[in-house]
Amino acid sequence: MLKNDNFCPSMNRQKSSKTCLAILCGGPGRESGVSLCSARNIYELTKNDYISVFLYMDKSSRFHLFHDGSFLEGEGNVLKTRVEQEGFELYEIKEVAQRQGLSIDLVFPIIHGSPLEDGKIQVLFESLQVPYLGCDSASSFLCFDKGLFKSYMSTFCTQSKTRFDLIPWKIYQRGIDSPEGILDLFKNQNIYLKPVQEGSSFGVHRVSEPEKRVEVLKDLLNNYKRILVEPEVKGRELEVALLETRKGWVASEVGEINLGDEKFYSYEAKYGEKSSVKTGLASLPSKLSVEFRELSIELAKRLGARGFLRMDYFLDVDSKILLNEVNTHPGCTGISMFPVLLADSGFEGSRWIDELIAAHVYRVCDSEERNATMVEGTGE
């Protein structure tokens, strides 16, 4: 448990000795229900050692502050809400919290998709000087935009200590690129078409029949400005959870997704009640497992990430490591790989959250001390 004495003097203090943690959840996106489940699990892990509250963002992007989960409805990994009160704007959060007898120390964002994974809400936090956990606006946007992410990471394929590659790709942009060109792309292979800015496999189409390529691409371009096209990878789908601690980044053991009867890891495959997907630790040679973990830490640093994230890979039939994507705000539902991998790596229960908060405090205090030293050195 973190006492407020561990916080820098500039951070808010509670009359209670416990840290007040506002769990940001919901949002206007299609993954709102999954976010609510993740938030409920975070609340259950933290409610005894912290003053944990819900900061719910509704479909109209207004906010609500709840002291417990009584506003949540449903079971499983996708929840709904029962909210009747009028919400408030984010800039009012301090005043609203004070009226409820709270002084929020930290926001724990657990919204999936936009406006968190694309960095938009972090911009608001930063402008309002609201302290929050996890990746900042820049690294979140970099990882969320698939085209930008691939272009940026391609510069490091040969520079890293552990060699990795990216899945070949091409981006089609509405009004610029001819959809008919997809007929000559990745011939004799199944392909995937993905919206460049979307999360959790929304909008992703697997196309195995060449004659349907143009039709699917045209339909997607009617709804999205840019579509990324990749060939199907034959191999294993692997994941690594990463956590920033006071001593630096820690990478979990490598996890593996077994699709069972599913064609690919779609939203339905992840959260559907009839999904045949199985997850667990990957059986890999020790040297290869270490390479995955070391590579993940290196890439987190190159991305300027902070807090917690999940690296998603493929290991193809030739044992080549292919970086697929980076999730800057991974799920914490009952079936999510992220907390399971951390638990298998020694961060059971709320321990990973304790470490996450401690690392945030350490970073903030270290930054303030450095700034103070610089001011003293200039004589200001």
Beta strands, then each sheet from edge to edge (+ up, - down):
strand 1: 20-26
strand 2: 51-57
strand 3: 63-66
strand 4: 72-73
strand 5: 80-81
strand 6: 106-109
strand 7: 165-166
strand 8: 170-173
strand 9: 191-195
strand 10: 205-207
strand 11: 226-231
strand 12: 235-245
strand 13: 248-251
strand 14: 255-258
strand 15: 278-281
strand 16: 308-316
strand 17: 321-327
sheet 1: 3+ 2- 1- 6-
sheet 2: 4+ 5-
sheet 3: 7+ 17+ 16- 12+ 13-
sheet 4: 7+ 17+ 16- 12+ 14- 15+
sheet 5: 8+ 11- 9+ 10-
end
